[in-house]
Amino acid sequence: MLEQNVLPSEQNTEQHGQQAGADKDAPLKEDIRLLGRLLGDVLRDQEGEDVFAVVETIRQTAVRFRREADAGAAKELDGMLKILTREQTISVVRAFSYFSHLANIAEDQHHIRRRRAHLLAGSAPQQGSVSFALGKLKDAGVGEDTVAAFFQDALISPVLTAHPTEVQRKSILDAEHDIARLLAERDLPLTPKERAANLHLLRARVATLWQTRMLRYSRLTVADEIENALSYYRITFLRELPGLYDDIEADIAAQYGDAVPQAIAAPYVQMGSWIGGDRDGNPNVNADTMRHALTRQATTILDFYLDETHTLGAELSVSTLMVACTPALQLLADNSTDTSDHRSDEPYRRALIGIYARLASSARALGATNILRKEVGHAEPYASAAEFSADLQILVDSLKANHGEVLIKPRLATLKRAADIFGFHLASLDMRQTSDIHQRVLAELFAKAGVAADYPGLDEDAKVQLLLAELSQPRLLYSPYLDYSEETGSELAILRAAREIRQRYGARAIRNYIISHTETVSDLLEVLVLQQETGLLRRAPDGTASLDLMVIPLFETIPDLQRAAGIMERLMALPLVRQAIAAQGQLQEVMLGYSDSNKDGGFLTSNWELYKAELGLVEVFARAGVKLRLFHGRGGTVGRGGGPSYEAILAQPKGTVNGQIRLTEQGEIIASKFSNAEIGRRNLELLVAATLEASLMPPAADSAQRAQLAQYESVMAEISDRAYKAYRDLVYETPGFTDYFFSATPIAEIAELNLGSRPASRKSTRRIEDLRAIPWGFSWGQCRLLLPGWYGFGSAIGAWIADGEAEGQHEQRLAQLREMYQHWPFFATLLSNMDMVLAKTDLAIASRYSLLVQDAELRARIFRRITEEHASTLACLESITGATERLAGNPLLARSIQNRFAYLDPLNHLQVELIKRHRSVAHEPGKVDERVHRGIHLSINGVAAGLRNTG
């Protein structure tokens, strides 16, 4: 594909290193050239020289269009694309899409290479590492007891979610994983034959990629989404998370001594999942999908335990003829199902054979249907993962006591650690449903029980009184002798399934119930009543309530965020709720939604209202004596709360982290963060390091600094009001904007793409209010405007400075904003994320999408407003930061984005052409060409891969 950029196959490691010394990005460029050449070779071989020549010509013309942005290049590109046959179009789209994927692989490998070079050089710990954070804390006077208490009490939980922006098929991911492994091998010292063999395999894998279908022909089911998520456990989490714990222990010991990590027993990083339990807007999730999710999760982790136990049995050939063992280990061996005389002097092997047999029985009891290696004899299943962990501890203790400590680390310690982290459930499955459905279910239960004929018609105070009265009753509303609607039956069945799952897989399997669109206290109390109806809330004889599932509000829209603190204050004042919170360890979680607040109020206002909501919650929780855990519902795009997690956590208001944080990992971000084991481990470490630093770093005690922060917040409030008005005026109050959006973005085509099990819209309307925030942001990314990540900033800053100019304070106000950028992490992170979005924004390409709008007056009017706001935003950003180039502070990312344009731009041009063809016949029966349709979807995949954080 990049014929002129050929990497010699005999390039050796020494040359690689020398070039890297002169240019740190030289190895990256070489890898991209190599993969581009291999893709070009495959393209020639599979599709012919003519197609290859077309691809190169389009690429070169698109580069000229970007450089010159002249009408000539645009006209030439248009003419070229219009005469492509359908078959050529598909091949060209696939070529550029796969180059996006291959370039991502090369970039990931380069990140790993650079990090290893840093470690090999013995350099100081990098920012973002736990070692760096611990050193910083120690220098600030944070003692070992504080650090030990943090890790003992902390919960840091990435939560994988299935959302309709995951365009990757697992087959593609598997092929790319192989390519990444082979590319990494090329950094090793290889013989000429080995290097030639490596090149041959790389070419074969690229050919496999070309011959593999990129798209799904049928919509994903929830079961498919579950399997996709589980693949990341096998690739990354099962081994890298225990390994990260080992690294952190070593880092703590290096700073504070060996005694500190030994005092930490709790698993402070735990995985979470929404896949199979998130019912909000997804009619395909029910009690059966929840059971299936836990069965597959348990099977995955037990398969891992079985494989590791089997391998450990082969490794631990320790004989009592050579060294003694503890009585506890001997007893474990004697109770084993293994009675072979050949192993009578090998207690570790015999014990492990017994452990394997018990694990196999546990796997079958928990739903596994295919255990590859049959166990020796029959054993009773483990009652819990804690029993399994206790057996492994017996092996650890015996080895320690008998000169075998060196044998623990390679595998046994990792297996023991995994058992403590993952249990038999693998990840905690959250349940989520919208408050509207809870109200409908309770309305029916109340009506049929004769308690309240019109529950929805009651005011809020009456609802709260009724719900509290019901929670004090010993009897249930539900009667097995009455008929209920399908919705009510399904909701109650789901909660009953949650109770069964907890009994079967352990309490950590399901422990959270999230309520979307929480707007009132009654929205939360309703779920307590439903838990009481299904045995998840029980009362002891003394009246004390025992609650199985923590009820978690999700505040999503701007008004919801503004009400959040008040709702939680009223809720936590209720005696029943105080009892439940006490049973939860004086801890309560609150979830904040980034996506809907952004779609509702724009990028700047969304971030500011989230910040204010957090401050309000900190104050309310402090008064109540309750520990706050925030769950951040972040997406991939900056418009949905995306951006670097490390900086985002450090920018949180003081008091909002406290060793407790959960955050969603969604869409393409899951693949970009966790499809490579080393990068996955680094991303997990970033979460721990940021949480550690944000929780324990002593706050500034200077009263002048506190006053300064108050002044910053006052300025931000004024700017936010202006940004909100500018955003709402465009999106919700401009006549014709909805028509413009549906025409000038591929939203309609995205809705047709088999991306996930969840529909793209909550209702079958064209109202932006009803559109899900995720496809809203995804569509703006495809047309390269990324409007949700910046719109309104320029108007707000410009108006605020102009107001000051009228008072003779123009320079003072500009100086104030520059000071905020320099000294306030929240504002600096806001501008840094916007800077990244603007680096990916391209008005020239967006103008080509605007031509899809048939109404010329509407097109000109809306696009002119967008371009004016874009220019204003750039000018304001540059005047505050002083940087005239995008990403001046992050040249590596700047080069990465710049390098993508050569293959990303052609995909956008092709997508516009294909959408034109498709829409021209979309309403004519029998005229729709499935190949054109497929080409659009392929281009969506390629653009998403090229932009990376689009979901």
N, C-alpha and C positions, 0 to 999 in steps of 0.2 A: 504493500500500500504506500509506503514511503520509500520508493525505489532508490532514491538518491542517498538514503541513509542506511548504509549496509554495515552491519557489525561483523567483523571477521570471526568466524567460528573458532579460530585457534586463539582468540584473545585469552591470555592467561591471568592468573590472580595477581602476579607481581605488577603487570602492566596496569591492571585494574586499580591497584593500590596507588601506583605512581600518578595516574591521571586524577584519582580522587584527591591526592595531595594538592594538585594544582587547581582543581575545580571540584568542590564537594558534591556537586550535582552531576559530575561526569558519568559516574556509574548508572545513574538514573536515565540519563540521555541514551547511554549505550543499551540499556535494557529495553527502553521504548523503541529504539531503532531495531533491535533484534526481533522483538515481538511484531513490530510493524512489517519487517521484511518477511517474517514467516507467514503472517496473515496475507501479505501480497503474493507470496509463492502459492499459498493455498487457493487464493482467489483466481490466479492465473490457471492453476491446474484444474480447479472445479468449474469455473465459469468462463474461462477463455481470456485471451489478450484484450479483446474489444471491451469487455466489462471492466477489466483492470484499467484500461486507458480512460474510460468514462469516469471512473472513481477518481483518478488522479486529476483529470481536467476539472471536475466539479470542486475538488479540494482546493486547487490553485485559484479558481475563480472566486470561491468563497473567501479565501485569504485576501484577494485583491479587493473584494467588496468591503471587508472589514477595514483594510488599510485606507482605502480611498473613499468609501461610502458614496461613490458616484453613481449617477443614473446609468452610465454605460455598463458597469459591472453588474448592476441589478438586472438590466434588460438582457444582458448576455446570459446570466444565470437563469432567468425566467425562460428564455428560449431553449436553453439546454435541458431544463427539467421537463418542459412540456412535451418534448419529442421522445422522452424515455418511454420504452415499452413497459408494460406492466411487469414483465419478468425482470427487465433490467432494473426497474425501480426497486423491486424487492431485494435484488442482489446488492445494489448500491446502499440501501438503507442498512442491510445486514452488515455490510463491510464497515461502515462508519460506527454502527452500534457496537460491534465486537471490538473495534479499536478502542472505544471508550472503556470497555471492560478490561482489555489487556493493559491499557495505560494505568488503570486503577491498581492492577496487580503489581505493576512495576513500581508505582508510588509506594504501595504498602511495603514492598520488599526494601525500598530505599530507606523508609523510616526505620525499619528493623536494623538495616546496615549502619545507619548513622548512630542509632542508640548503642549498638554493640561497639562501635568504634570509640564512643565516649567512655563506655565502661572499661574497654581494654586499655585505654590511655590512662586509666587510674585518675580521671578527673574528679573534681568535687561533685557531690550528688546534684542531679538536675532538679530544677524546680518542677514540682508535680510528682516527685518520688516521695515515698514515705520517709526515707532516710533524710531527705531535705527538710521535710516538715518537722520531724523529730528534733533535728539539729536546731531549727529555728525556735522551737518550743523550749528546748533546754537553755538556749541563749537568753530567752525571755524569762527564765526562772521557773518554768513549769516543772514540777517535781515528779518523781517516779510513781508516787501513789496516785496522783491525778491521771497520769498516762495509763496506769494499770486499770483504774476505775473506768476510764473512757472505753477501753477495749472490752472490759467485762460487761458493760451495760449497753454498748452501741448496737444499733441495727442499721446497716447500710445495705439497701436492697434495690438492685436493678430489676425492673419488672418488664418482661417481654410481652409485647402486645401485638396482636394481628390487626393491622389497619389497611385500608384500601390504597396503599402506595407501594406495597411489596410486589415489585414486578419481576423478581427473580424466580426462575424455576429451580428446584433442587438439583435437577440434572445439570443445569448450567453451573450452579455453585460447586458441584462435585468436580466438574471438568476444570473449573478455574482454580480450585484448591490444588489439583495436580500440577497445573501450570505454575502456580506460586511455589510449590515444593521444588520443582525442577529448576526454576529460576534461582531460587536460593542456593541450590547445589553448585551453581556456577561461580559462587564466591569462594568455594572450597578449592584447595589445591588438587586439581584433577590431571590425570595423565592425558595425553592427546587422544587415546582411544576412549577414555571415560568421557572426555569433553565432546567427542564426536557422537558417542552413544546418547549423551544428554541432549544434544542438539536434535538428534533423530527423534527422541521421545517428545521433545517440545513441539517439533513439527507435527508429530502424530496427534498430540493433544489439541493443538490448534485446529488441525483438520477435523478432529472429533467434535470440537466446539462448532465448527462451521456446518457440520452435518447433523447437529443436534437442534431440534426444534426449540426456538427461543421462547415461544409463547405457549400459554395453555389454551387449549381449544374448548375447555369447559371451565365454568366458574369453580374456584376453590371451595371445598367444603370445610367445615370446622375441623374435621379429622385431618384433612390435608395440612391445614395451618398448624395443628398440633405437631404433626410429623416434621414440618419445616423447622419449627422452633427447637424440637428435640435434636436436630442435626447439629445445632450450635453447642449443645451440651457435649456431644461426642467430640466435636472439633476442639472446643475450647474449655468450657466450664469444668468438666469432670476432673481434668488434670491440672488446669492452670489455677483454679481457685485454691485447691489445697497447696499448690506450689507457692502461690502468693502469700498464704498464711506463713509458710516456712520462711520466706524472704522477710516478712514483716517481723517475725520473731527474732531473726538475726539482726535486723535494724534496731529493734528495741534493746536487745542485749548489748549491741555496740554502743548505744548512747547511755543506757541506764543500768546495765548489768544483767546477768543471767537470771536473777531471781524474778525480775518483772514479767517477762513472757511466761514463766512457769506458773504465775498466779492467774493467768488468763485462760479460762476454760470455755467460755461461751463462744458460739459461732457468730461473730459480729458482721460478717458479710453473708447474706442469704439471698437466694434467688426467688423471684416472684414471677407470676404469670397471670395474664388475663384470658389466655386462649382456652376456650371451653367454658369459661365462667362469666364472660362479659355479655350480658343479654341486651344492653342498651341499644335499641335500634336494630338488633340482629335476631330475627325470628327463628334462626337456625340453631340457636343455643338453648338447650333445655336440660332436664335432669340427666338424660342419657349422654349428652355431650360432656357433662361434668364427670360422670362416672368413667366415660371413655378417656378423658384427659388424665385422670388419676391412674387409670390402669396402664396407659401408655407411659406415663411418667415413672411409675413404679417399675414397670418392665425395663425401662431404659437404665435406671440406676441399679437395679438388681442384676441385670446383664453385666454391668461394669463390675459390681462386687464379685460376681461369680468368676469372671475372667481373671480379675486380679488375685482372687483367692486361689484359683487353680495355678496361676503362674507363681504365686508365693510358695505354694506347696512344692513346686519343682525347685525353687531356689533355696528354701530353708531345709537343707539336708543334714542339719545338725544332729549329731549322734550323742547319746548319753554315755557311750563308751569313750567319748573324747571330752565331754564337758557336761556338767550337771544341769538340771532344770529345776524350777520351783515346784513345790507340791501342787500348787494351783494348776500349773500347766500339765503336770503329770495326770492330775484328775481329769482335766479336759481331754487329754489324749486317751485315757482309759475309758471315758464315756463316749468316745468316737465310734462311728459306725464301721471304722476300719479295723479289722481283726487279723490282717495279714502278718505272718511271722517275719516276712521280709523287712517290715518296718517297725518291728518291736522295739528297736533302740532309737527310733526317730520320732520323738514325741511331738515335735512341731508339725511334721507332716501329718501324723495321725490326727492331731488336733485340727489342722486345717481341712482334712478330709471330712471330719465331723462338722466343722463350720460350713463347708461347702454343701453338705447334705441338708443342714438346717436352712441355709439360704435358698436352696432349690425348692424346698417345701414352702418356704415363705413366698417365693416368687409365684408358685402355683396358687397359693392361697390368695394372693393379691392380683391374680388375673393373667399371669404370664402363661402362654400356651406353647412356647417352643424353647425349651432349654437345650442348648446344643450339646453339652457334655452331661451325660447321665451320672448322677451321684452314686457313690458306693453305699448301698443299704438305704434304709429309711430312717429319717429323723423328724422330730417335731419341729414345726416352723417357729421362728422367733416371735415372741409376743410383741416386740417392738425393736426399732433400730438401736435403741439404747442397750438392749441385751446383746446384739451383735457387736456393738462397740466395746462392751465390757469384755467379751471373749477376746477381741483383738488386744485389749489392754493387758490381758493375762499373758499373751505372747510378748508384748513389749516389756512388761515387768520382768519376765523370766530372762529375756535376752540381756536386759540391763544388769541383772543380778549375777549373770554368768558369762561375763566377758564377751557379750554379743551385741553391745550397743551399736557397733559399726554396721551391723546387719539390719538395723531398724529403718534407717533413713531411706534406702533406695525404694522400697515399695510398701512395707508395712506401715510406716508413719503416714504415708499418703492415703492409704486405704482407711486407716483409723480416722484421719482427719476428714476424709470424704464422708464417712459414716456419720460423723458429728454434724457436718454441714448439711448434707442432703437427706439424711434419714432414709426412710423407705418411700418418701413422697416426692423427692427431688426438688420441687419448688412449691411454694405456697400459692394456691390458686385463689385469686380474688373473685368475689361475686360482685356484679354491678347491674343495676337496673334503674330506670328513670322513676322519679317520684310520682309522675302521672299514673303509672301502672299500679303502684302501691295503693294510691288513693282509690282507684277503680276496684281493686280486689277487696279492700276493706269496706268500701261502700256496699258491695254485694254481701260480704259477711255480716256487716251490721244490719242490713235490711232483712236478710233471711233469718237472722237470729232475733229479730224484733227489737233491736237495741236502738237503731236510728234509721229512720226511713230515707233521709236525704243527707247523708254524711257530707258530700261535696258542697252542699248548700250552706253548711255551718260556717260561721266566721272563725278566725284563727284561735281565739280564746276558747270558744266552745269546742273546737276540735281537740285542743290540748287537754281540756277537762275530761272529755269523753275518753280519750286515749289513756290518760292516767287512771281513770276509773276502771277501765278495762284491764289495765296491767295489774290492778289490785285484786282482780277476781280470780278465784281458783278454777272456775269453769272455762271451757273453750267456746268460741263463737261457732266454730266449724261443727257440722253434724254429718256423720257418714250416711244419714238417711235422707239427706236433701240433695237435689241436683244443683250443680254450679256451672258457671260458664267455663268454656275451655281455657280462657285466660286465667281465671282464678284457680282452676284445677292444676294448670301447668306451674303457676308461681308457687303454690303450696308444695307441689311435688318436688320442685327444685330445692326448696328449703329442707324438705325431709331427706332428700338425697345428700345434702350437705351434712346432715347429722350422721347418716350412714357412713359417709366418706371419712369423717373425723374418727368415728369408732374403728374403722377398718385400717386407715393409713396413719393415724395419729393426729393430735390436735393441731400440729403445724401445717397439715395438708390444706385446710381451709380455715382461715381465722379472721378475714376481713369482708365486710359487706359495704360496698360503696354506693351512695345514692346520687345519681346524676340529677342536675337541676334542683339542687337543694335551695329552697327559697324561704322556708319557715321551720320553726321548731317541730311542728306537727309532721313534717316530712321525715324527720328522724325518729320520732316516737312511733310512727306507723310501722317501721321495720322492727322495732322492739315488740310490738303486738304480734306481727307475723312470726317472729322467732318464738314467741310464747305459744302460738298456735301449733308450732311444729316441733316443740320439745327442745329448742335451742336456748330458750330462756326459762329458767326454773327457779323456784323459790324454796329456800330451806325452811324448816319448821319455825325458825325465829323471824321469818319474813325477808331474810337477806336474799337479794337477787343474784343469780349466777348466769352470766351471759356468755355464750360460746363464740359468737361472732361480733367483733368490734364494729359498731355502726359508724361509718365514716361519711361525712358530708363532702360533696364535690361542688365547689363554688366555681362557676364557669363564666358567666357573663359579667359585664361591668357592674350592673346593679347587684348581682349576687355577691361579688367581691366586696362591694361597699357595705353589704349587710352582714358579712361573715362573722365579724367579731361580736356583734350584737346577738346574733342567733346562738353562737356558742356560749355566750355569757348566760343567756336565759336557759339554755339546755343544761349547762353544768350546775345551775342553781337548784335543779330538781333533785329531791332526795334519792329517788330510784336511780337516776343517772349517776349521781355521786357514788352510790354503792357499786355500780357496774364499773366505773372508772377506777375505784379503789381496788377492785378485783383484777383490773388490768395493770396493776402496779403503778397507779396514779399517772397513767399515760393515756393520751387520746390523740388520734390521728385526724388530720384535716387534709383533704386533697384540694389542690388549686389547679384549675384548668387554664392552660395557656392558649389553646387553639380558639375556643369560642370567644374568649375575651378579646382576642386580636381581631377576629372577624366582626365582632360587635363594635369595638371602639378604636381599632387601629393599633399599630405597633407600639408607639410611644405611650399612649394612654394605657394600653394593656399592661405593659411593664410597670408603669407607675402605680396603677391600681393594685397589681399583685404585690408590689413593695409595701404599699399602705396597708393592704389587708394583712400582710404578715406582721407588720408592726402592731396593728390592732389586736391580732390574735396573741402575740407575745404578752401584751399588757393584760389582756383578759385572763389568759392561762396563769400568769404570775399571781394575779389576785386570787384565783381559785386554788392555787397550790397544786396545779396539774402540769405534768410535763407534756410539751407539745411536740408531736412528730408531724412534719409536713411531707406530703406526698405530691411531688411535682409532676403534673401531667404534661410533660414536654414532648414535642414532636421533633422532626428532623430539621425543618426549615426554621430560620430565625423568627419568621412570622408566627411560628407555633412554639416558641420557647426554645428553639434549638440553638446551636452554637456550642463552643467548647464547655463541657460540663465542669471542668476544674475551675475556670474563671467564673462560671455562673454560681457555683457554690460559694466561692470566696466573696462574691458580690452580694450575698444574702445579708439582710439586716441582722445586726447582732442579736443573738438570743433565739434565732429561728432554726438553728441546726442542732446544737447540743447532743451530738453523737447519734442523732436519729434522723435518717433521711431515706425516703424512697423516691424513685423517679422512673418514669416509663422510658423504655427504649423501643422506638417504633419505626416501621417502614424500612426504607433503605439503610437507616442508621444501624440496624441490627447487623446487617451483612457487612457494612463498612467497618464496624467496630469489632465484630466477633467471629468473622469467617476465617481469620488468621489467628492461630493460637497465641503467638507472641504479641501481636497488636492487641488482642483481647485481654491478655494479662496486663499490658500497660494501661489499657482503659480502665480496668478494674482497680489498678493501683492508684490511678488519678482520682477516682471516687473516694478511696480511703484517705489519701493524702489531703484532699481538699476538705473532707468532713473533719478530719483530725485537726487541721489548722483552723478552720472556721469555728470549731467547737471550743478549742482550748487556748487560742492566742489571746492574751490579756487585752481587754479593750482599752482604748485611749481614755485616761482619766482626766485629761486636761479640760477644764470648763470652757476654754476658748475654742477647743476643737468641737465640743458638743454644740456650742452656739453656732459655729461655722456650719456644722451638719444641718442644724435647724434652718439656717439661711438657704443652704442648697436645696433642701426639701421644699421650702417656700417657693423658690424659683421654679422648681420642677412642677409644682402644682399649677402655677400660672401657665407654663408652657404646655402641660398636658391638656388643659382646658381648650387651648387654641388648636392643638393637634387633633383632639376629639372632634371639634366642630369641622375642621377641614376634611377629615376622613369621612365622617358621617355625611357631610354635604355631598361628597362625590359618590359614595357607594349607595347610600339609601335615599338621598333627596334629589339627585340629578335625574331628570326625566330621560329615559332611554338607556340608563347605565346598565340595567339588567340585560337588555337586548345586546348591548355592546359586549358585555362579558361573555354571554353565551355564543356570540359570533366570533369574537377575536381571540378566544382561547379554545383549546380542544376539550372543554369540559364535557360536551356531549359524547365525544369519543372515549374519554376516560371512563365515563359511566358505563360504557359498553365493554370495557376491557375486563378480563377475568382476573382481577387483582386480588380480591379477597371475598370472604363469605358475606360481608356486610354491604348493604346498598349504599350508593354514594349520597343519597338524599334521604332525609327523614320522612318527607312526604312527596307525593307525586306532583310537585309544582315547580315553577321556574323562579319562585321567590328566593332571593339570596338568604333570607332568614331561615329557610327550611333546608338549605344546602349544608351538608356536613362541612366543618371547617377544614377537614383534611383534603378532600378533592378541591376545595376552594383554593388553598395554598398551592397544591400540586399543579393546578391549571395555570396559575400565574407564573410558576417556575418554568413550565413547558414553553410559554411564549416569551420567556426571558425578560419579563418585566419585574417579577418577584415583588409586586406592588405591596403585599401585606407586610413586607419587611422594612419599608421606609416611608410610605406615603403619609404625608401630614407633618413630617419633621421640618421641612423647609418653610412651610407656611407658618408653623408655630414659632420657630426661632426668629424668622424674619419679622413677624408681627410683634413679638416681645421686644426685640431690639428697636424696632420702629417706634414703639410706645415710649421707650426710653429716650429716643432721639428727640421726641417732642418735649421732653423734660431736660434736654441737654445731657443725657446720660448714655449716649450711644457707645462710647468707648468703655465706660464703666461696665455696662451690661455685657459687652463682648469679653471683657477681661474676666468678669464673673464666670461666664461659661467656660473659658479656658482654664480657670482655676478649678472648677468642678471636674473638668476632664482630667486634670493632673492629680487631684487629691481625693476624688470620690469614686471608689471601685464600681458602684452601681452605674454611674453615668459613663464612666470609661468603658465598661463592658457593653453598655447599650450602644455606644458609638462604634466600638470595635466590631460588634456583630453587624451593625448596619453597614459599616465599611465593607465587610465581606460580601454582604448581599449586593451592594452597589458594584462591586468588582465583577459579579456574575451577570449583572443587568446589562442589557444591550438594546438601546432604543432603535438602532437601525434594523435589527432583526424583528423587534416588536412591531415596527412600522409595517413590516411585511404581513404579520398576523392581522394588523388593523385593516388591511385590504380585504380580509374575509368578511368585514361588515358591509353589507350591501348598501345601506343608507349612507351616502357620501357626506351629508350634512352632520349626521350623528357621529360618523367616524372622525371627521375633522374636529368636531367640537370636543369630544371626549379625549381623543389622543392629544390634542393641543393642551388640555388641562393637565394630563399626565406628564407630558414633556416639560411643561412649565414648572410643575412641582418637582420633577426630577432635577432640573437645572438649579432650582432654588435649594433643594436638599444638598446637592453637591457643593454649592457655594457656601452654605452654612456650615457643613461638615468641615470643609477645608479651612474656613476662617477660624473655627474652634481648634482643630487639631494642628493646623499649620502644614499639613501634608497635602500636596497637590496631586499625588499619585495614590491610587487605591492600594491599601495594604502595605503602606510604606514601612510599617513596623513589623511586618511579617513577610519578608521577601521570598521565603521558601513557598508559602502559600500563594503569593502573588504570581510567582513563576509557574507554579502548578496550574493555576487557573488560566494563565495566559497560554500555556502549552496545550490546553484542552481545546481552545477555540478552533484550531485547524480541523478537528474532526467533529466538534460539537456544532459549529455553525452550519455545515452542510446538512446535518440532520434536521435542523430547524427549517432550512430552506425546502428540503424534501417534504417535511411534514406539512408545510403550508400548501405545497403543490398537491399533495395527496388529499388533504382536507377539501381543497377546491373541487377535485375530481369527485370525491365521495359525496359531498353535499349537493353537487349539481344534479345528482340523480337519486338522492336519498329518499325522495318522496314519490318516486316512480316505481311501481311494483315490478319486480323482476329485473330492474336495471342495476341494482347495487352489485358491484364487483367485489367479491370476497377477498381477492388478492390486493385490491386497493385498501380495503378495510384492514387487512392484515399488515400492510405496509405502514399504515398510520400507527397501529399498535406497536410495531417493531420500532418505529421512530420514537414513540413515547418511552419505550424501554431504554433506548440508547441515550436520549436526552437526560433521563433520570440518572443513568449510570454516569454520564459526563458531569452533571452538576453535583452528584453524590448526596448532599443533604437536602433532598427534595421532599421527604415524606413527613 
